[in-house]
């Protein structure tokens, strides 16, 4: 399963107009990152999610 790339409609503070689509949530971004890594590291989804969480929290693996 491959995650579809996320598209951003605007950058924060770039315009006073509302975005045409809602910004992706943290959960959506996390799933996209973990899904992309898991597509290379097969069968280790739990380890991939833990590694992504550690990296995002500026922790150590």
C-alpha positions in Angstrom: 0.0 0.0 0.0 1.4 3.3 -1.0 0.4 6.6 0.5 -0.7 9.3 -1.9 1.5 12.5 -1.8 0.0 15.3 0.2 -0.6 18.6 -1.5 -0.5 21.9 0.4 -2.8 24.7 -0.8 -1.1 27.6 0.9 1.6 28.5 3.4 0.7 29.8 6.8 0.3 33.6 6.8 0.6 33.8 3.0 -3.0 35.0 2.4 -6.1 36.1 4.2 -8.2 33.8 1.9 -9.2 30.4 3.4 -7.6 27.4 1.7 -9.8 25.5 -0.7 -9.0 22.3 1.1 -8.3 21.8 4.8 -4.7 21.5 5.9 -3.6 17.9 6.6 -3.7 16.9 10.2 -0.7 15.6 12.2 -2.2 12.1 11.9 -2.4 12.4 8.1 1.1 13.6 7.8 2.4 10.9 10.2 0.6 8.2 8.2 2.0 9.5 5.0 5.6 9.5 6.3 5.3 6.1 8.0 3.6 4.7 4.9 6.4 5.9 2.6 9.1 4.4 4.9 7.1 1.2 5.4 6.9 0.8 1.6 10.7 0.2 1.7 10.9 -1.6 5.0 8.4 -4.4 4.5 6.8 -6.1 7.5 8.0 -3.7 10.1 5.2 -1.2 10.3 5.4 -1.0 14.2 9.1 -0.4 14.1 8.7 2.2 11.4 6.0 4.1 13.4 8.2 4.0 16.5 11.2 5.3 14.6 9.1 8.2 13.0 7.8 9.1 16.4 11.3 9.3 17.9 12.6 11.4 15.0 9.7 13.8 15.2 10.2 14.1 19.0 13.9 14.8 18.4 14.7 11.7 20.4 17.2 8.9 19.8 16.6 5.5 18.2 
